[in-house]
């Protein structure tokens, strides 16, 4: 083989190697380009708004009624001042402004010495303290205020319908639904044990209702499903269907025979 042939073969071999290498590089570039492509840092995800429900929604044995979307409630809500509540107001450095037994009027206002009427209904004790400090800050320099609630609306629940003694009861400790019914005198003979309604007001415009079968719960001894009631809850015990027909059912007495002499 002459020198010219050898040079030609070498040229062809090198060309083939370059073509193969170029194809491999192109394939790797296409694959990696898709894998590592990321959006620019300045691109933001658009917000998606969800329409608020305005109708009644039901799920299983519970339902919620609301004029607007339900709002999350704080885990440990503070007590808020209500009408007829009373508190003691003291000024450690200015005792001449002390007032004991300040009562919240039906319109939510209180009358304080030297500052007049201020509205306090709906405020927590820390908020009330700041409100009073702001009011007296016009006549005192950085006043120190102490407020102690003396009389307030105690936690309660309401039992209504077919219970022995319908009414409003103090809720002094953790109480379950069945215990609350017992406190209210238990079921009457006309009560429908299988459809006890528990109404819980979450907010001013949001109410949750649940139906519980206490008859089944007590028969099976599944008291772990017995829910705890919350302050302000209302228990409604309806009439059973059979009790509605009692007034139409004839009653028969036991007669006696009078001997004829």
Secondary structure, DSSP 8 states (H G I E B T S, - for coil): --HHHHHHHHHHHHHHHHHHHHHHHHHHHHHHHHHS----TT------------S-EEETTEEEEESS------TT------TT-EEEEE-TT-GGG-EEEEE--TTSEEEETTTEEEE-TT--HHHHHHHHHHHHTTTSSS---EEEEEE----EEEEEESBTT-EEEE--S--BHHHHHHHTT-B-TTEEEEEEEEEEEEETTEEEEEEE-HHHHHHHT-GGG--B--TT-EEEEEE-TGGGGGGGS------------
